[in-house]
Amino acid sequence: MRVLQLGPFPPPHGGVQTNLVAIREHLRRQGIPCSVINLTRHRKADSDEVYYPASAAALVRLLFTLPYDVLHLHLGGDLTKRLLALSLVCCLIPGKKAVLTFHSGGFPASPQGRALDSKSFAAFVLRRFDAIIGVNAEIVEWMARLGVPRARLHLIAPHAGELAPASELSPRLDSFYRAHSPVLLSVGLLEPEYDLPAQIDVLGKIRGVLPSAGLVIIGSGSLEDDLRRRIAAVPWASHILLEGDVPHAVTLKAIAEASMLLRTTLYDGDAVSVREALLLGTPVIATDNGMRPPGVRRIPLNNLAALEQAILEVAASARAASNTTSSSHENQDAVLKLYKSL
């Protein structure tokens, strides 16, 4: 058996990337070849069976020429027409089995998700897959309402990956961490759904009580320039570090050394960074999206007062002990079992 995965390949590191890489590494440990086609704008030279097509035509050419038996497409965010067209192509390649993992945990409850029904083009395309993995029960039930046969639906939670933090922080992060306590950390994309302005604003309030507090934001995205301007405009700008993308091992070290991880979102699924923080023993404060794992301090959507209160209470409490240094392979085993069944 040979497997081809399509999706975002790091860098940058995010939840979908982590899950894709974890599956690939697990398959390779089992002696199963697994190549990857990167679907993001971040492109490098092809290497180690990771391909970076420069156009839609180049992508389709790879789909028809690479050797594989099972194609596994990873999608997050909205089901755009472009992604639906790609999905349909994946399902129509002769002699191949097509699997989809849909990572957008909050999409079924979004206006776009609620607007779809079994007669929509999206439903037509989704029913063409040989198997669909939902990262939470809500996705599975939503897919069933769109007419996807339940025999093709599988609930497999995302994998946090093998947690191997770097031995030390990067110089800029280390300097910032040494100068601030507590350190609030955010890890994710710099996009509107992550409500990052709330974190910037709340730090000003927090520093009235905890004058040494600082905020680190790791990640990249379309809002980077806007966020830098917003940070520059507040009096506490020097206590906010917008670090951009950093290597995953360094990100894990930053999570492990932070006082708490913030996950304030307007729209979110099952965030891998949240699970990584819990595994590393770092307290997590996150917007309640109905699917946070046990141990997360949940706050209401877009509620600055609740965020402030939660930060102060977590800062006043003792740091949680680390649960473990790595995660099991249970979910990768479930994915491999699904491949074999096809």
N, C-alpha and C positions, 0 to 999 in steps of 0.2 A: 504494500500500500504506500502511495505517495500522497502528500497533502500540500495544497496551495492555500495560503491565507492571504486575504486582501483586507487592508486596513491601515491605520496610522502606525508607522514604525518609528521608534525613538531614535534621536531626540526630536522634539521634546518628550518628556515622560508625562503620561497621564493615565487615567484608569483603563481606557481601551488599549493603549499601547502596552501597559503592564500585563494585561490579560493575554494579549496576542503573543507577547514574548514568552510568557510562562507556558503557554500551550506548546509553542515551538520548541522550547528547551526540553519540555517533558517528552515530546515525541522523539526528539533526537537522542535522548537518553535511552529510549526504547529501540533505537536503531531504525526509526521511521523517518525517511527524508521529508523535510518540510521547508518549502520555499515561501517567500513573501513578496507581494506586490504592494509597495507603499502608495497610499492614496492621498497623501497630503502635499502641500506646496513645498515642504522641506525635502529637497532632492540632493542626492549625492551620487557618486559613481556606483554602478552595480557591483556588489561584492557579496561573497558568502551566501549566494542564492537569495539575496535581497535585491529587488529590482525597483528602479525609480523611473517609470515611463514619463516622458515629457509631454505626452498628448493622449487624448482619448483613443486615437487610432493605434498608438503604440501600446496602450493598455489592452485593447481588444486583441492585438496581434499576440501579445504574451499569453492571453487566455487560451488562444487556439494553438499555441506552439509549445508551451511548457509541458513537461510530463507530470501528470498528477491524476489521481483517481477521485479525490474528494476536494472540493473547493469550499473554503470557509470564509464567508464575508462578514466583516465586523462593521457595524454601523452605529453611530451615536448622533445625537442632535435631531434635527428634523428629517422627515422623509421627503426630501426635495425631489423634483422631477428628474434631476440629473442622477441622483442615487437610485431612484426607482428604475430608470432606464438601465443603469449598470446592473442592478439586481436581476432584471429580466434577461439581459445578455448572459449573466452567470448561469441562469436556470435553463437556458436553451442550448448550451454547449453539448453536443452529442457524446454519450458514453460517460459523462461525469455526474457525480452526485453533488448537489449544492446545499450547503448549510449556511444559515444566517444566525449570527448572534446580534440581538438588538439590545444595545447598552443604555438607551435613554429611559431610565427608570420612571421619570416623571412625565414622559410624553403622552401616555394614554389619558391622563387627566388634564392635559393642556388643551387650549381651544382647537389647535390643529388636530390633535388626537381624537377629541370628541366629535369633530366634524366628519370623520371618516366612518363609513359603514361598509357592509359586505358587498355593495354594488360599486364601490369606488375603484379607481384604477390601482390605488395602493393595495387594496385587498386582493384584487386580481393577481398582482405581482407576487404578493406574499404567499399566496396559495400555490405558487409554482415551485417553491423550495421543497426539497426532500425532507428537511428538518429545520426547525427554528428553535433557537435557545433564547429564553427570556431570563434576564438576570434577577427578576423578582416575579412574584405571583401576579401582580397587577398586569404586567406585560403579557403573561401567558393567557390570562382571562380576556384581555383586550384582543389578542390575536384570535382567540376562539370566537369572539363576537364578530370578527371580520370574516369568519368562515374557514379559517385554517383548521383542518382536522386535528382533533386532540391527540391522535396517535403520532402526529408529527411535532408536537409541542413538548419542549423539555425545559424544566426549571433547573438551571445550574447557576449558582451564585458566582460572581467574579472572584478571581484569584488575586491575592495581594502580592504574590511573588515571593521569592526567597529574600528575606530581609538581611541584607549585608551592608550596614552603614559604613561609610568611609571612616578611617581612623581619626580624621580631623576635618574641621570645617575649612572652607576656603578662607584666605586672609581677610577679605572684606566681611564675611559673615562672622568670623571669629572675633574681629575687632568690635563689631556691632553687639554681638552677644555679651562680650566682656563688659561693655559700657552700659548695658541695660538689664533690668530685672523688675518685673517679669518680662520675658520675651514672648510676644504674641506672634504666631506664625500662620500664614495663609499659603496654601499650595494649590494651584489650579490655573485655569486659563484666565486671561485678563479680558473677560467678556461680560456683557451686561447682566447675564443671569446669575453671576456670582456676587452681586451686591457689594462690591469692594469699597464704594464710597462710604458705606456704613462703617466699615472697619477703620477707615481713615478718620471719620468724624468721632467715633467712640474713643479713639486713643486720646483725643484732647480732653475728654471727660475723665478718662481713667487716670491720666497724669495729674489731675487735680487731687487724687487720693494716693496714687502711686507715682511719684514724680520721676522715677527711674524707668518707667515702663517704655517699651519700644515695640514697633510692629515691623515684621519682615514679610514681604510678599514675594513668593517665588512663582514664576510662570511667565508666559508670554501671550499676546493676543492683540486683538484689534483696538483695545482701549488703552494701550500702553502710553501713547502720547497724551491722551486726555487725563489719565491718572497722574502722570508726572506733573502736568500743569495744576491739577487739583492739589496734589501734595505740596507743591511749591507755594501755593496760596495760603496754607495754614501755618500758624505760628510754631507748631510742633513738627515742622517738616524734617528737621535734622534727626528726628527720632523715628523716622520711617525709612526703611530700606527696600526699595523696589529693585530686586536683584535680577529679575529676568530668569531665563532658564539656566539651571545648573545640572551637573551630572546626577543621575539618580542616587548613587551611593552617597553623595554629599547632601542631597535632599533628605535622605533617610537620617543622616547624622544631624541635620538641622531639626528634623522632627523629634528625634530622640533627645536633643539638648534643649528644645523649646519648653517654655512653661506650660503652653497649651496650644492646640491647633484650632483655628477658627474656620468654620465652613458655613458662611452666611450666603444663602442662595435664594433666588426668586424662583428657581426651577432647577431640579437636581435629581439624579438617580442614586444608585448605590456607589458612593465615592470610594475608590480604592485608597486614597490618602487617609480617609477616616479609619479604615481598617488597619492600615499600616501604623497609624498613631496609636491605636488601641493595643496592637501587638507589641509596640515599643514602650508601652506604659505611659504615654503622653496623654493628658486629659484632652477631651474633645468637646467643643461647643459648636453645635450645628443647628441650622434651621430645621424644624421638624417637617419632614416630607413624608412621614408615614412609613418609612422603611429604614430608619437608622438602626444599626446593630446595638445590642445591649452595652451599656457603659457610656453612651453618649449623653451629654447634657443638652437637652433639646430646648430650643427657644422658638417663639412664634415667628412667622414670616414678617420680615421688614419691620422689626420692633427694636429700635435703638435702646430703649430703656431696659428691655429684657436682656439684650446683649451686654449692656454695661453691668447690670446686676450679676449676670452669670460669670463674667470675667472676674469681678471683684470677689465673688464667692469661691471660684476655683483657685484664684491666687492666694486666698486665705487658707485653703485646705492643703493637706499634705499631698505630694505627688504620688500618683498610683504606682504600685510596683509593676515591673515589667512582667507580662504574661508569658511570653515566649520569644525566642529569637528568630523563629521562622514559622511558616505556615505549612499545612499538609498539602498533599497532592490530590486530595479527594476530588476537587472539581476538575482538574486535568484528567484524572482517571475516568470521570464521567463523560468528558468530551471524547476521549479516546474510545471508550465503549460505544458511544454513539457512532463514531466513524466506522468502527468495525461492524456494527449492525447494518450499516448501509452497504 
